[in-house]
């Protein structure tokens, strides 16, 4: 079990590094693209909802949104139902970037998965989803692994 856990953690760390590599100037980061996809739902969302959907601390989500506002990718709107509520929507430029970047990302993943057989792709999708759900629903802070034999 410990060897499996180490391999899984190493693979997840490699994937996280790949996802967080600095983007070339003018190209959005993975986190910025995730923000755009979150806002590009057809419904306006709040910064708090962005934080929740991206599993970010609210202050980090706020900084991410501020950057997108400065770049003209996102706009703020007063809520129609509650004037105190500020909602986010994409600008035309943000929508275009969101859609084109999503297509590029998807092509990259499709290319990487070409060597997988269809049952392997299906199993990978199911297992990654199951892992994400388990991590999201875990109660309390992560605990240190108990030493072997304890």
Backbone bond lengths (Angstrom), bond angles and torsions (degrees), N, CA, C in turn:
res aa  C-N    CA-C-N  psi(-1)  N-CA   C-N-CA  omega(-1)  CA-C   N-CA-C  phi
1 X - - - 1.456 - - 1.530 111.08 -
2 X 1.357 116.52 -43.04 1.451 120.18 -177.22 1.529 111.32 -62.94
3 X 1.332 117.04 -40.30 1.461 120.73 177.76 1.522 111.43 -63.58
4 X 1.335 116.28 -41.58 1.468 120.82 177.62 1.527 110.09 -61.89
5 X 1.327 116.25 -45.14 1.461 121.00 -179.05 1.530 110.60 -61.72
6 X 1.318 116.61 -42.06 1.468 120.10 179.20 1.533 110.93 -63.85
7 X 1.324 117.40 -42.10 1.472 120.61 178.20 1.527 111.18 -64.33
8 X 1.325 116.84 -41.69 1.472 120.81 179.47 1.526 109.84 -65.02
9 X 1.337 117.14 -46.57 1.467 120.21 179.31 1.519 111.28 -61.42
10 X 1.337 117.19 -40.77 1.468 120.54 179.00 1.530 110.62 -64.93
11 X 1.323 117.09 -41.44 1.468 120.33 178.97 1.523 111.12 -65.77
12 X 1.343 116.94 -42.60 1.461 120.21 178.26 1.526 110.79 -63.76
13 X 1.329 116.84 -38.78 1.469 120.13 178.17 1.531 110.35 -64.47
14 X 1.322 117.47 -40.79 1.475 120.68 177.92 1.528 110.45 -63.50
15 X 1.330 116.39 -43.43 1.470 119.73 178.58 1.517 110.88 -63.55
16 X 1.329 117.35 -40.72 1.471 120.76 178.54 1.529 110.46 -63.54
17 X 1.336 116.84 -41.35 1.469 119.52 177.92 1.527 110.49 -62.75
18 X 1.318 116.79 -43.82 1.464 119.88 178.67 1.522 110.80 -60.62
19 X 1.326 116.30 -40.53 1.466 120.61 -178.22 1.519 112.13 -72.09
20 X 1.346 117.24 -22.00 1.462 118.73 -175.98 1.528 113.15 -108.31
21 X 1.328 117.43 10.95 1.463 119.00 176.98 1.517 109.16 -59.16
22 X 1.331 117.32 141.26 1.464 118.83 179.67 1.525 110.78 -60.08
23 X 1.288 115.25 137.35 1.466 120.60 179.29 1.530 108.69 -84.93
24 X 1.334 116.92 149.88 1.467 118.41 174.02 1.525 110.05 -59.33
25 X 1.321 116.16 155.46 1.465 121.08 -178.71 1.534 110.29 -53.10
26 X 1.319 115.16 131.61 1.458 120.29 178.93 1.519 114.07 88.37
27 X 1.317 116.59 -10.28 1.469 120.81 178.76 1.528 107.49 -102.43
28 X 1.322 118.10 130.88 1.465 119.67 -177.43 1.527 112.08 -68.48
29 X 1.322 116.01 150.20 1.464 121.61 175.53 1.529 108.86 -75.47
30 X 1.329 115.54 169.24 1.465 120.38 177.78 1.532 110.51 -59.89
31 X 1.329 116.34 -39.33 1.462 119.65 -179.27 1.531 110.39 -66.67
32 X 1.347 117.16 -40.73 1.461 120.52 178.33 1.530 110.20 -64.39
33 X 1.324 116.42 -40.22 1.471 119.21 177.52 1.521 110.92 -64.86
34 X 1.328 116.42 -38.49 1.469 119.62 177.29 1.522 110.12 -62.45
35 X 1.333 116.92 -39.90 1.468 120.47 176.14 1.525 110.14 -60.11
36 X 1.323 116.60 -48.42 1.470 119.88 -178.47 1.527 110.67 -60.84
37 X 1.331 117.45 -42.39 1.479 119.93 179.13 1.525 110.53 -64.70
38 X 1.333 116.54 -36.52 1.465 120.58 179.59 1.527 110.65 -65.95
39 X 1.318 116.44 -40.24 1.465 120.47 -179.27 1.533 110.22 -78.63
40 X 1.329 117.67 -25.90 1.467 122.58 -176.86 1.526 111.04 -85.13
41 X 1.325 116.68 53.32 1.465 120.88 -178.73 1.522 112.56 -106.89
42 X 1.315 116.44 -4.77 1.459 119.42 -175.78 1.516 111.73 92.37
43 X 1.332 116.52 -17.44 1.461 121.90 177.53 1.523 107.53 -115.49
44 X 1.303 117.01 144.32 1.462 119.72 177.29 1.523 109.41 -76.99
45 X 1.318 116.00 141.63 1.459 122.07 -177.93 1.523 109.36 -123.62
46 X 1.322 116.13 161.51 1.463 121.68 177.03 1.533 108.89 -97.85
47 X 1.333 115.25 168.19 1.462 119.99 176.31 1.531 109.47 -61.12
48 X 1.324 116.75 -38.95 1.465 120.48 177.85 1.515 112.28 -60.71
49 X 1.325 116.47 -40.41 1.468 119.86 178.04 1.524 110.97 -68.22
50 X 1.334 116.72 -36.01 1.468 120.48 175.56 1.526 108.85 -60.98
51 X 1.342 116.81 -47.27 1.466 121.08 -179.87 1.525 110.68 -57.44
52 X 1.321 116.22 -45.18 1.461 120.42 -178.33 1.529 110.96 -65.60
53 X 1.324 117.23 -47.26 1.468 120.21 -176.71 1.520 113.03 -67.75
54 X 1.347 117.19 -30.03 1.464 120.76 -179.75 1.524 112.21 -98.21
55 X 1.340 116.63 4.29 1.470 121.95 -178.63 1.529 111.07 54.10
56 X 1.332 115.92 49.17 1.454 122.22 179.25 1.521 109.49 -115.32
57 X 1.325 115.54 153.78 1.464 119.97 170.92 1.530 106.34 -65.58
58 X 1.322 118.89 142.87 1.467 120.38 -178.55 1.526 114.41 -53.27
59 X 1.348 117.90 -36.65 1.466 118.66 -179.99 1.525 111.17 -67.96
60 X 1.320 116.90 -35.28 1.479 120.70 177.54 1.526 110.30 -68.81
61 X 1.318 116.47 -41.07 1.469 120.20 177.32 1.520 109.96 -63.46
62 X 1.317 117.04 -39.11 1.457 120.90 179.44 1.526 110.80 -62.80
63 X 1.338 117.32 -43.44 1.475 120.35 177.61 1.528 111.36 -64.16
64 X 1.311 116.45 -38.79 1.468 120.99 178.47 1.526 110.24 -62.89
65 X 1.322 116.37 -44.08 1.469 121.59 178.39 1.525 110.38 -65.23
66 X 1.332 117.26 -42.11 1.471 120.29 179.19 1.528 110.84 -58.38
67 X 1.329 116.24 -42.08 1.467 119.87 177.62 1.513 112.04 -62.13
68 X 1.318 116.56 -41.62 1.465 120.78 179.28 1.529 110.91 -67.93
69 X 1.327 117.01 -34.82 1.466 120.81 175.77 1.527 110.41 -64.08
70 X 1.344 116.42 -45.58 1.473 120.79 179.50 1.528 111.91 -61.28
71 X 1.330 116.76 -35.73 1.469 120.57 -179.19 1.533 112.62 -83.22
72 X 1.327 116.68 -0.85 1.458 119.81 178.00 1.514 113.73 73.52
73 X 1.340 116.85 27.91 1.465 120.71 -179.34 1.530 112.15 -97.37
74 X 1.338 115.62 -23.23 1.464 122.39 -175.49 1.519 108.01 -132.85
75 X 1.332 115.85 148.09 1.473 121.81 173.98 1.512 109.05 -123.06
76 X 1.329 114.55 154.93 1.471 121.16 174.31 1.522 108.27 -98.06
77 X 1.313 115.90 144.17 1.454 122.33 177.76 1.520 108.70 -133.73
78 X 1.312 116.27 144.43 1.464 120.12 170.73 1.520 107.37 -76.68
79 X 1.301 116.53 135.72 1.459 121.33 -179.82 1.524 109.96 -63.85
80 X 1.308 116.90 139.75 1.461 121.40 176.56 1.526 110.82 -70.02
81 X 1.346 116.60 -32.35 1.454 120.09 -176.84 1.510 114.88 -90.48
82 X 1.344 117.28 -23.71 1.459 121.02 -176.76 1.523 108.02 -146.34
83 X 1.314 116.80 106.45 1.458 122.05 -175.51 1.519 114.17 -61.45
84 X 1.340 117.35 -17.62 1.469 120.25 178.94 1.525 111.69 -82.99
85 X 1.296 116.02 -16.47 1.472 121.70 -175.05 1.529 109.88 -89.13
86 X 1.332 116.78 129.81 1.461 122.35 177.38 1.528 107.88 -105.17
87 X 1.310 115.54 125.75 1.455 121.03 -178.70 1.527 110.04 -113.37
88 X 1.313 115.02 159.35 1.459 121.59 -178.32 1.518 110.08 -113.95
89 X 1.311 115.26 144.39 1.459 122.11 173.96 1.519 108.10 -143.67
90 X 1.310 116.68 158.82 1.457 120.27 179.89 1.521 111.01 -81.67
91 X 1.313 114.89 145.77 1.460 120.41 169.61 1.534 106.35 -80.46
92 X 1.326 118.97 166.77 1.472 119.03 176.18 1.542 111.92 -55.02
93 X 1.334 116.01 -39.96 1.472 119.93 178.74 1.536 110.74 -64.05
94 X 1.322 117.38 -42.51 1.458 121.84 178.35 1.512 111.97 -63.57
95 X 1.327 116.72 -40.82 1.471 121.01 179.33 1.524 110.53 -64.59
96 X 1.331 116.15 -43.85 1.465 120.11 -179.96 1.526 110.48 -62.29
97 X 1.327 116.26 -44.67 1.455 120.95 179.51 1.526 111.08 -64.48
98 X 1.309 117.16 -42.91 1.457 121.69 179.54 1.521 110.99 -59.03
99 X 1.296 116.37 -47.07 1.472 120.50 -176.29 1.529 111.77 -70.82
100 X 1.329 117.74 -41.56 1.469 119.20 -178.82 1.526 110.88 -71.58
101 X 1.330 117.70 -38.45 1.459 121.00 179.46 1.522 110.62 -67.86
102 X 1.321 117.07 -38.98 1.462 120.41 178.88 1.523 110.17 -61.82
103 X 1.322 116.73 -40.59 1.465 120.28 178.85 1.530 110.56 -64.81
104 X 1.346 117.47 -42.31 1.461 120.81 178.43 1.526 111.04 -63.48
105 X 1.311 116.32 -44.26 1.457 120.79 179.18 1.518 110.70 -61.02
106 X 1.316 115.48 -44.70 1.453 119.36 -178.31 1.525 110.54 -63.24
107 X 1.327 117.26 -39.32 1.466 119.84 178.02 1.521 110.55 -62.69
108 X 1.346 117.20 -37.75 1.460 120.32 178.11 1.513 112.22 -63.68
109 X 1.325 116.41 -43.91 1.464 120.69 179.57 1.525 109.74 -67.15
110 X 1.320 117.28 -42.89 1.468 120.78 178.55 1.521 109.89 -58.90
111 X 1.330 116.59 -44.26 1.460 120.19 178.74 1.519 111.94 -61.17
112 X 1.322 115.98 -42.88 1.470 120.22 -179.02 1.527 111.33 -67.51
113 X 1.320 117.42 -30.20 1.470 121.00 -177.43 1.524 113.75 -88.67
114 X 1.327 117.22 -2.11 1.474 119.64 -178.39 1.526 112.65 -58.98
115 X 1.329 116.89 -32.38 1.469 119.66 -178.17 1.536 112.12 -78.61
116 X 1.324 117.34 -7.85 1.460 120.87 178.11 1.528 108.76 -86.74
117 X 1.332 116.08 139.76 1.459 120.25 173.82 1.530 108.44 -74.21
118 X 1.342 118.41 152.84 1.477 119.96 -178.80 1.530 114.77 -49.39
119 X 1.343 119.30 -44.07 1.476 117.19 178.61 1.536 112.27 -64.08
120 X 1.338 117.23 -33.07 1.466 119.91 177.69 1.516 110.72 -67.03
121 X 1.334 117.46 -41.53 1.470 120.65 178.45 1.524 110.45 -62.40
122 X 1.319 115.62 -43.56 1.465 120.02 179.57 1.528 109.94 -62.60
123 X 1.331 116.91 -45.53 1.461 121.01 179.97 1.532 110.74 -64.52
124 X 1.324 117.85 -41.25 1.462 121.43 178.46 1.528 110.12 -60.06
125 X 1.319 117.17 -46.02 1.462 120.96 178.90 1.517 111.95 -60.54
126 X 1.318 116.40 -44.45 1.464 120.07 -179.92 1.524 111.43 -65.28
127 X 1.328 116.60 -43.98 1.465 119.98 -177.76 1.528 112.20 -69.06
128 X 1.335 117.59 -40.54 1.461 119.73 177.86 1.527 111.13 -65.01
129 X 1.325 116.23 -39.67 1.462 120.06 176.97 1.520 110.43 -63.29
130 X 1.313 115.86 -44.12 1.461 120.57 179.61 1.532 110.93 -62.48
131 X 1.336 117.25 -41.13 1.461 121.38 177.84 1.528 110.54 -63.85
132 X 1.324 117.02 -44.66 1.467 120.76 -179.74 1.522 110.70 -61.32
133 X 1.322 117.08 -44.30 1.466 120.90 179.39 1.526 110.09 -63.56
134 X 1.327 117.11 -43.50 1.467 120.43 -179.90 1.525 110.93 -63.08
135 X 1.328 117.29 -41.19 1.461 120.11 179.14 1.521 111.33 -68.00
136 X 1.327 117.19 -38.71 1.470 120.99 179.65 1.516 112.32 -66.74
137 X 1.317 116.31 -33.68 1.462 119.27 -174.88 1.520 113.05 -96.77
138 X 1.338 117.23 -0.92 1.471 120.15 178.76 1.527 109.07 -58.72
139 X 1.283 115.77 137.18 1.460 120.79 -179.13 1.520 109.93 -89.69
140 X 1.346 116.46 136.13 1.452 121.48 173.69 1.511 113.22 74.42
141 X 1.347 115.71 176.14 1.462 120.31 -179.43 1.520 110.08 -71.66
142 X 1.350 116.63 155.13 1.468 118.65 178.34 1.521 109.34 -61.29
143 X 1.316 115.46 143.74 1.456 120.22 179.26 1.506 109.22 -106.29
144 X 1.309 115.55 152.55 1.465 119.91 176.55 1.504 108.60 -68.09
145 X 1.320 115.64 142.78 1.468 119.58 178.85 1.522 108.98 -65.84
146 X 1.303 115.37 140.22 1.471 119.79 177.77 1.526 108.20 -70.40
147 X 1.329 116.94 142.68 1.457 118.96 178.54 1.519 110.16 -62.37
148 X 1.347 117.65 149.33 1.464 120.19 179.63 1.530 109.64 -56.47
149 X 1.305 114.46 140.46 1.459 120.08 176.59 1.515 114.32 83.70
150 X 1.334 118.69 4.88 1.463 118.91 -179.60 1.496 111.87 -92.25
